[in-house]
């Protein structure tokens, strides 16, 4: 049975000063896959967001997408998924925790049938988010894990009509009439192939999310991303806290990527949370790299031997500054955590650093901080920008980046690099994530663009 589109379950745009948005909806079939994009316009910065309904269990895929400034309004978005438990008419409530006043809420939701009904990673086998503070068509790249996935994309701000998915003409799903729409396309084959999703629009900034909906395919094995969460602050703060993270089960490796506007030359981040023992790796700062730059990029890791439920994590900065924290949970990783590491930084050139893998089938990731400007980073060949923080107000940025494929052999030199930015103050921290078992298939699950 192929995955197919059923209907829009919500397409609402509400003007309100409340921190909640409610809508009534129902699924056509129990067991169908539900995808909901929520967004808000607010004068502050939301810390967390939830989507709840009696009898339903929603999973947030990733964190809150970084705000795009629209006049004096910040716009934020998040993606939620669920397996429909019934066909009853139900009230759904979106709740944002924030500092500041609300101006507008958006909810766009679609229903698919013929899907895997396991939920979580087995059903929604890949997801990602992207943003732009400038003009252009909303666009995001995603890699389906399974053949014949349905690919879904939603965007906030300035969309006018459906575009393309993997070079195919997409079909519009939900449309709130205010420039916020969704689109979809069911692939034929496509496992492990980059799919570019683009929606036609004219705007001065957008937020976009994408995910895949898998047909019934059974379990997924190997080193892969389970889920992730993030927190950030454009204000001068001592620490940031992520949204809540729930893991699929026990025995997952958590890796925390972070950065902030350090000017002390010895910046680092201390991560806590989840009742875990966190191990701090060498920070990329002016002292450790000898690069003479401002800012720092930091990595810590912890191993969760038990399932985590709704856990938040805190990154405490060495000095109070704007900054950001992303925590990624991996299934199939070694309990010994991280293998090789490397740091670099400079006030010239483009971010680049290599390491030599210490084990077969490991996965090379990194994080970077640009102290000079709020850039949209462009990754080097074969790499993905997984998540980014665009601090428009302070003119700086951070991002998490990875090699699209895992590295088959130990002793291989692997590089994380960017072609943009160039000539800025940058710090880069690169790590090798070790596989917990020897296998030959190389997969990734996550976000944003493969170049």
Protein Blocks (a to p, Z undefined) as FASTA:
>chain_A
ZZddfbdcbdcddddfbfbdcdddddfbghiacddddddddfbdcfbdcdddehiacdde
hjddddddehjaccdddddddddfbfcdcddddddddedddfbdcddddddehiafkbpj
llmmcccddddfbecddddddddfbghiacddddeehiabdcdeehiacddfbdehnopa
cdddddeehihpacddddddddebdcdddddddddebjaedjddfbdcddddfbdcfbdc
ddddddfbehiacddddddddfklpaccddeehhiacdddddddfklnonopgcdddddd
dddfbdcehiacddddfbdcdddddddddehiafklpadddddddfehjdddddddfbeh
iacddddddfkbccdddddehiacfbdcddfknopaddddddfbacfbghiacddddfbd
ehiacdddddddddfbdcfbdcdddehjdZZ
